[in-house]
Amino acid sequence: MNEKLISIVSNNNSQSLYAENILVKTLIDRNFKVKTEYDPDAELLITIGGDGAFLRTMHKYDFHEMSVI
């Protein structure tokens, strides 16, 4: 079975990093492969933070065509 790859990008806010740690553990427990950085081969990009974190991520990675939440 191929693991589905998910990228997670968060800001450096302590609450965001805490949420990232919980999310990474949860996804790995459910057999996803997780990278805590942008990977263009990922099927999903999750941003953690506020509106600014989301917008910075979208601009930084040139509005890549993968699904983003």
MMTF fields as JSON, N, C-alpha, C and O atoms, coordinates in Angstrom:
{
  "mmtfVersion": "1.0.0",
  "mmtfProducer": "UNKNOWN",
  "numBonds": 275,
  "numAtoms": 276,
  "numGroups": 69,
  "numChains": 1,
  "numModels": 1,
  "chainsPerModel": [1],
  "groupsPerChain": [69],
  "chainIdList": ["A"],
  "bondAtomList": [4, 2, 8, 6, 12, 10, 16, 14, 20, 18, 24, 22, 28, 26, 32, 30, 36, 34, 40, 38, 44, 42, 48, 46, 52, 50, 56, 54, 60, 58, 64, 62, 68, 66, 72, 70, 76, 74, 80, 78, 84, 82, 88, 86, 92, 90, 96, 94, 100, 98, 104, 102, 108, 106, 112, 110, 116, 114, 120, 118, 124, 122, 128, 126, 132, 130, 136, 134, 140, 138, 144, 142, 148, 146, 152, 150, 156, 154, 160, 158, 164, 162, 168, 166, 172, 170, 176, 174, 180, 178, 184, 182, 188, 186, 192, 190, 196, 194, 200, 198, 204, 202, 208, 206, 212, 210, 216, 214, 220, 218, 224, 222, 228, 226, 232, 230, 236, 234, 240, 238, 244, 242, 248, 246, 252, 250, 256, 254, 260, 258, 264, 262, 268, 266, 272, 270],
  "bondOrderList": [1, 1, 1, 1, 1, 1, 1, 1, 1, 1, 1, 1, 1, 1, 1, 1, 1, 1, 1, 1, 1, 1, 1, 1, 1, 1, 1, 1, 1, 1, 1, 1, 1, 1, 1, 1, 1, 1, 1, 1, 1, 1, 1, 1, 1, 1, 1, 1, 1, 1, 1, 1, 1, 1, 1, 1, 1, 1, 1, 1, 1, 1, 1, 1, 1, 1, 1, 1],
  "groupList": [{"groupName": "MET", "atomNameList": ["N", "CA", "C", "O"], "elementList": ["N", "C", "C", "O"], "formalChargeList": [0, 0, 0, 0], "bondAtomList": [1, 0, 2, 1, 3, 2], "bondOrderList": [1, 1, 2], "singleLetterCode": "M", "chemCompType": "L-PEPTIDE LINKING"}, {"groupName": "ASN", "atomNameList": ["N", "CA", "C", "O"], "elementList": ["N", "C", "C", "O"], "formalChargeList": [0, 0, 0, 0], "bondAtomList": [1, 0, 2, 1, 3, 2], "bondOrderList": [1, 1, 2], "singleLetterCode": "N", "chemCompType": "L-PEPTIDE LINKING"}, {"groupName": "GLU", "atomNameList": ["N", "CA", "C", "O"], "elementList": ["N", "C", "C", "O"], "formalChargeList": [0, 0, 0, 0], "bondAtomList": [1, 0, 2, 1, 3, 2], "bondOrderList": [1, 1, 2], "singleLetterCode": "E", "chemCompType": "L-PEPTIDE LINKING"}, {"groupName": "LYS", "atomNameList": ["N", "CA", "C", "O"], "elementList": ["N", "C", "C", "O"], "formalChargeList": [0, 0, 0, 0], "bondAtomList": [1, 0, 2, 1, 3, 2], "bondOrderList": [1, 1, 2], "singleLetterCode": "K", "chemCompType": "L-PEPTIDE LINKING"}, {"groupName": "LEU", "atomNameList": ["N", "CA", "C", "O"], "elementList": ["N", "C", "C", "O"], "formalChargeList": [0, 0, 0, 0], "bondAtomList": [1, 0, 2, 1, 3, 2], "bondOrderList": [1, 1, 2], "singleLetterCode": "L", "chemCompType": "L-PEPTIDE LINKING"}, {"groupName": "ILE", "atomNameList": ["N", "CA", "C", "O"], "elementList": ["N", "C", "C", "O"], "formalChargeList": [0, 0, 0, 0], "bondAtomList": [1, 0, 2, 1, 3, 2], "bondOrderList": [1, 1, 2], "singleLetterCode": "I", "chemCompType": "L-PEPTIDE LINKING"}, {"groupName": "SER", "atomNameList": ["N", "CA", "C", "O"], "elementList": ["N", "C", "C", "O"], "formalChargeList": [0, 0, 0, 0], "bondAtomList": [1, 0, 2, 1, 3, 2], "bondOrderList": [1, 1, 2], "singleLetterCode": "S", "chemCompType": "L-PEPTIDE LINKING"}, {"groupName": "VAL", "atomNameList": ["N", "CA", "C", "O"], "elementList": ["N", "C", "C", "O"], "formalChargeList": [0, 0, 0, 0], "bondAtomList": [1, 0, 2, 1, 3, 2], "bondOrderList": [1, 1, 2], "singleLetterCode": "V", "chemCompType": "L-PEPTIDE LINKING"}, {"groupName": "GLN", "atomNameList": ["N", "CA", "C", "O"], "elementList": ["N", "C", "C", "O"], "formalChargeList": [0, 0, 0, 0], "bondAtomList": [1, 0, 2, 1, 3, 2], "bondOrderList": [1, 1, 2], "singleLetterCode": "Q", "chemCompType": "L-PEPTIDE LINKING"}, {"groupName": "TYR", "atomNameList": ["N", "CA", "C", "O"], "elementList": ["N", "C", "C", "O"], "formalChargeList": [0, 0, 0, 0], "bondAtomList": [1, 0, 2, 1, 3, 2], "bondOrderList": [1, 1, 2], "singleLetterCode": "Y", "chemCompType": "L-PEPTIDE LINKING"}, {"groupName": "ALA", "atomNameList": ["N", "CA", "C", "O"], "elementList": ["N", "C", "C", "O"], "formalChargeList": [0, 0, 0, 0], "bondAtomList": [1, 0, 2, 1, 3, 2], "bondOrderList": [1, 1, 2], "singleLetterCode": "A", "chemCompType": "L-PEPTIDE LINKING"}, {"groupName": "THR", "atomNameList": ["N", "CA", "C", "O"], "elementList": ["N", "C", "C", "O"], "formalChargeList": [0, 0, 0, 0], "bondAtomList": [1, 0, 2, 1, 3, 2], "bondOrderList": [1, 1, 2], "singleLetterCode": "T", "chemCompType": "L-PEPTIDE LINKING"}, {"groupName": "ASP", "atomNameList": ["N", "CA", "C", "O"], "elementList": ["N", "C", "C", "O"], "formalChargeList": [0, 0, 0, 0], "bondAtomList": [1, 0, 2, 1, 3, 2], "bondOrderList": [1, 1, 2], "singleLetterCode": "D", "chemCompType": "L-PEPTIDE LINKING"}, {"groupName": "ARG", "atomNameList": ["N", "CA", "C", "O"], "elementList": ["N", "C", "C", "O"], "formalChargeList": [0, 0, 0, 0], "bondAtomList": [1, 0, 2, 1, 3, 2], "bondOrderList": [1, 1, 2], "singleLetterCode": "R", "chemCompType": "L-PEPTIDE LINKING"}, {"groupName": "PHE", "atomNameList": ["N", "CA", "C", "O"], "elementList": ["N", "C", "C", "O"], "formalChargeList": [0, 0, 0, 0], "bondAtomList": [1, 0, 2, 1, 3, 2], "bondOrderList": [1, 1, 2], "singleLetterCode": "F", "chemCompType": "L-PEPTIDE LINKING"}, {"groupName": "PRO", "atomNameList": ["N", "CA", "C", "O"], "elementList": ["N", "C", "C", "O"], "formalChargeList": [0, 0, 0, 0], "bondAtomList": [1, 0, 2, 1, 3, 2], "bondOrderList": [1, 1, 2], "singleLetterCode": "P", "chemCompType": "L-PEPTIDE LINKING"}, {"groupName": "GLY", "atomNameList": ["N", "CA", "C", "O"], "elementList": ["N", "C", "C", "O"], "formalChargeList": [0, 0, 0, 0], "bondAtomList": [1, 0, 2, 1, 3, 2], "bondOrderList": [1, 1, 2], "singleLetterCode": "G", "chemCompType": "PEPTIDE LINKING"}, {"groupName": "HIS", "atomNameList": ["N", "CA", "C", "O"], "elementList": ["N", "C", "C", "O"], "formalChargeList": [0, 0, 0, 0], "bondAtomList": [1, 0, 2, 1, 3, 2], "bondOrderList": [1, 1, 2], "singleLetterCode": "H", "chemCompType": "L-PEPTIDE LINKING"}],
  "groupTypeList": [0, 1, 2, 3, 4, 5, 6, 5, 7, 6, 1, 1, 1, 6, 8, 6, 4, 9, 10, 2, 1, 5, 4, 7, 3, 11, 4, 5, 12, 13, 1, 14, 3, 7, 3, 11, 2, 9, 12, 15, 12, 10, 2, 4, 4, 5, 11, 5, 16, 16, 12, 16, 10, 14, 4, 13, 11, 0, 17, 3, 9, 12, 14, 17, 2, 0, 6, 7, 5],
  "groupIdList": [1, 2, 3, 4, 5, 6, 7, 8, 9, 10, 11, 12, 13, 14, 15, 16, 17, 18, 19, 20, 21, 22, 23, 24, 25, 26, 27, 28, 29, 30, 31, 32, 33, 34, 35, 36, 37, 38, 39, 40, 41, 42, 43, 44, 45, 46, 47, 48, 49, 50, 51, 52, 53, 54, 55, 56, 57, 58, 59, 60, 61, 62, 63, 64, 65, 66, 67, 68, 69],
  "secStructList": [7, 7, 7, 7, 3, 3, 3, 3, 3, 3, 7, 1, 7, 2, 2, 2, 2, 2, 2, 2, 2, 2, 2, 2, 2, 2, 2, 2, 2, 6, 6, 7, 3, 3, 3, 1, 1, 7, 7, 6, 6, 7, 1, 3, 3, 3, 3, 3, 1, 1, 2, 2, 2, 2, 2, 2, 2, 2, 2, 2, 6, 6, 6, 7, 1, 1, 3, 3, 7],
  "xCoordList": [0.835, 0.0, 0.879, 1.76, 0.652, 1.39, 0.855, -0.353, 1.785, 1.376, 1.101, 1.843, 0.06, -0.231, 0.576, 0.646, 1.188, 2.059, 1.282, 0.558, 1.449, 0.838, 1.942, 2.765, 1.961, 2.896, 2.177, 1.008, 2.899, 2.346, 3.318, 4.514, 2.786, 3.581, 2.889, 1.697, 3.647, 3.051, 3.96, 5.139, 3.376, 4.203, 4.929, 4.728, 5.749, 6.544, 5.867, 6.511, 4.586, 3.811, 3.752, 3.57, 3.902, 3.916, 2.625, 2.661, 1.495, 0.229, 0.175, -0.337, 0.7, 0.718, 1.639, 1.302, 2.792, 3.723, 3.143, 3.356, 2.424, 1.748, 0.709, 0.643, -0.098, -1.111, -0.449, -0.945, 0.662, 1.391, 1.843, 1.69, 2.395, 2.866, 1.732, 1.898, 0.596, -0.56, -1.027, -1.313, -1.106, -1.566, -0.617, -1.069, 0.683, 1.663, 1.488, 1.444, 1.389, 1.215, -0.076, -0.087, -1.148, -2.44, -2.384, -2.883, -1.782, -1.7, -0.801, -1.131, 0.321, 1.218, 0.528, 0.665, -0.211, -0.962, -1.993, -2.417, -2.394, -3.385, -2.73, -3.38, -1.435, -0.661, -0.436, -0.301, -0.395, -0.004, 1.489, 2.034, 2.136, 3.504, 3.412, 2.671, 4.148, 4.021, 5.379, 6.377, 5.403, 6.585, 6.188, 5.161, 6.997, 6.7, 7.401, 7.975, 7.332, 7.815, 7.081, 6.458, 7.158, 6.493, 7.168, 8.395, 6.382, 6.871, 5.954, 4.762, 6.466, 5.61, 4.952, 4.014, 5.423, 4.823, 3.691, 3.059, 3.43, 2.366, 0.998, 0.818, 0.052, -1.323, -2.118, -3.149, -1.633, -2.351, -1.341, -0.338, -1.607, -0.795, -1.677, -2.714, -1.264, -2.0, -1.186, -0.006, -1.82, -1.161, -1.764, -2.977, -0.888, -1.331, -0.894, 0.288, -1.84, -1.59, -2.8, -3.892, -2.612, -3.722, -3.779, -3.14, -4.558, -4.695, -3.346, -3.069, -2.516, -1.209, -0.337, 0.356, -0.354, 0.43, -0.038, 0.773, -1.334, -1.898, -1.456, -0.994, -1.598, -1.246, 0.25, 0.638, 1.094, 2.542, 2.896, 3.721, 2.27, 2.53, 2.112, 2.849, 0.94, 0.452, 1.377, 1.687, 1.816, 2.714, 4.097, 4.697, 4.598, 5.937, 6.036, 7.061, 4.971, 5.007, 4.24, 3.816, 4.068, 3.544, 2.184, 1.938, 1.302, -0.059, -0.076, -0.816, 0.739, 0.814, -0.575, -1.467, -0.776, -2.117, -2.603, -3.697, -1.851, -2.344, -3.441, -3.573, -4.197, -5.229, -4.579, -3.566, -5.177, -4.619, -5.753, -6.853, -5.445, -6.392, -5.634, -6.224],
  "yCoordList": [-1.183, 0.0, 1.245, 1.379, 2.15, 3.399, 4.355, 4.536, 4.964, 5.981, 7.267, 7.623, 7.948, 9.25, 10.3, 10.302, 11.2, 12.218, 13.505, 13.997, 14.036, 15.301, 16.218, 15.82, 17.448, 18.477, 19.365, 19.708, 19.732, 20.644, 21.809, 21.615, 23.01, 24.228, 25.053, 25.346, 25.427, 26.258, 27.445, 27.455, 28.442, 29.562, 29.148, 28.033, 30.001, 29.649, 29.99, 29.994, 30.273, 30.537, 29.256, 28.173, 29.363, 28.161, 27.348, 26.118, 28.027, 27.297, 26.549, 25.432, 27.165, 26.514, 25.304, 24.259, 25.439, 24.313, 23.168, 21.998, 23.501, 22.486, 21.742, 20.513, 22.498, 21.885, 21.026, 19.95, 21.502, 20.729, 19.388, 18.36, 19.388, 18.139, 17.142, 15.956, 17.607, 16.718, 16.19, 15.0, 17.063, 16.654, 15.643, 14.658, 15.867, 14.935, 13.553, 12.556, 13.484, 12.193, 11.512, 10.31, 12.266, 11.709, 11.158, 10.065, 11.91, 11.464, 10.243, 9.322, 10.227, 9.07, 7.836, 6.742, 8.005, 6.884, 6.319, 5.171, 7.133, 6.713, 6.381, 6.384, 6.099, 5.608, 6.609, 6.219, 7.885, 8.891, 9.153, 9.03, 9.509, 9.994, 11.508, 12.155, 12.076, 13.506, 14.174, 13.657, 15.327, 16.181, 17.523, 18.092, 18.026, 19.319, 20.431, 21.357, 20.303, 21.309, 21.078, 20.035, 22.034, 21.918, 20.831, 20.779, 19.981, 18.982, 19.011, 18.735, 19.336, 19.44, 18.127, 18.128, 17.005, 15.705, 15.336, 14.292, 16.174, 15.887, 15.986, 16.711, 15.25, 15.301, 16.41, 16.848, 16.858, 17.854, 18.715, 18.214, 20.002, 20.942, 21.522, 22.124, 21.337, 21.879, 23.037, 22.881, 24.194, 25.331, 25.531, 25.447, 25.796, 26.016, 27.409, 27.746, 28.204, 29.581, 30.404, 29.868, 31.658, 32.537, 32.791, 32.101, 33.798, 34.172, 34.513, 34.153, 35.205, 35.594, 34.396, 34.388, 33.385, 32.168, 31.48, 31.001, 31.437, 30.826, 31.599, 31.002, 32.908, 33.723, 33.672, 33.591, 33.718, 33.606, 32.28, 32.231, 31.205, 29.883, 29.828, 29.32, 30.344, 30.319, 31.105, 30.646, 32.267, 33.076, 32.446, 32.448, 31.912, 31.326, 30.163, 29.985, 29.373, 28.193, 28.416, 27.465, 29.662, 30.07, 29.443, 29.018, 29.389, 28.896, 27.529, 27.31, 26.629, 25.275, 24.67, 25.049, 23.751, 23.232, 22.132, 21.61, 21.758, 20.729, 21.313, 22.53, 20.446, 20.882, 21.486, 20.989, 22.571, 23.274, 23.512, 23.927, 23.233, 23.582, 24.285, 24.676],
  "zCoordList": [0.0, 0.0, 0.0, 0.849, -0.934, -0.979, 0.064, 0.211, 0.789, 1.74, 0.982, 0.067, 1.349, 0.759, 1.5, 2.729, 0.724, 1.286, 1.542, 0.676, 2.748, 3.139, 3.632, 4.457, 3.127, 3.603, 4.596, 4.421, 5.642, 6.643, 6.793, 7.008, 6.676, 6.853, 7.928, 7.829, 8.958, 10.009, 10.293, 9.938, 10.943, 11.375, 12.655, 13.136, 13.203, 14.384, 15.7, 16.749, 15.651, 16.853, 17.683, 17.128, 18.992, 19.843, 19.729, 19.765, 19.593, 19.451, 18.113, 18.042, 17.07, 15.754, 15.765, 15.208, 16.39, 16.464, 17.299, 16.982, 18.348, 19.165, 18.319, 18.341, 17.577, 16.709, 15.63, 15.298, 15.09, 14.07, 14.629, 13.97, 15.829, 16.442, 16.619, 16.335, 17.079, 17.256, 15.907, 15.773, 14.909, 13.58, 12.949, 12.366, 13.055, 12.491, 13.107, 12.387, 14.43, 15.098, 14.656, 14.391, 14.577, 14.171, 12.747, 12.481, 11.839, 10.445, 10.292, 9.545, 10.985, 10.919, 11.483, 10.935, 12.574, 13.154, 12.183, 12.318, 11.2, 10.207, 8.858, 7.813, 8.916, 7.775, 6.65, 5.49, 6.981, 6.001, 6.161, 7.257, 5.076, 5.126, 5.273, 4.533, 6.21, 6.516, 6.428, 6.931, 5.784, 5.781, 6.373, 6.003, 7.285, 7.895, 7.131, 7.705, 5.843, 4.904, 3.594, 3.393, 2.729, 1.432, 0.599, 0.519, -0.008, -0.947, -2.157, -2.017, -3.346, -4.53, -4.925, -5.723, -4.383, -4.686, -3.736, -3.902, -2.752, -1.786, -2.458, -3.437, -1.915, -2.407, -1.729, -2.24, -0.58, 0.21, 0.947, 1.455, 1.002, 1.775, 2.87, 2.591, 4.104, 5.241, 5.805, 6.119, 5.931, 6.565, 7.953, 8.146, 8.903, 10.278, 10.688, 10.621, 11.106, 11.514, 11.132, 10.943, 11.023, 10.659, 9.163, 8.369, 8.801, 7.39, 6.774, 5.63, 7.53, 7.015, 6.705, 5.688, 7.556, 7.318, 6.042, 5.249, 5.855, 4.649, 3.402, 2.43, 3.434, 2.266, 1.966, 0.801, 2.996, 2.785, 2.132, 1.22, 2.601, 2.034, 0.571, -0.274, 0.279, -1.108, -2.027, -3.126, -1.6, -2.432, -2.545, -3.62, -1.447, -1.443, -2.422, -3.081, -2.515, -3.382, -4.67, -5.328, -5.018, -6.327, -6.644, -7.773, -5.638, -5.839, -6.523, -7.482, -6.022, -6.578, -6.682, -5.924, -7.592, -7.891, -6.963, -7.178, -5.953, -5.028, -4.122, -3.989, -3.525, -2.587, -1.354, -0.863, -0.858, 0.301, 1.301, 0.939, 2.576, 3.642, 4.736, 5.743]
}
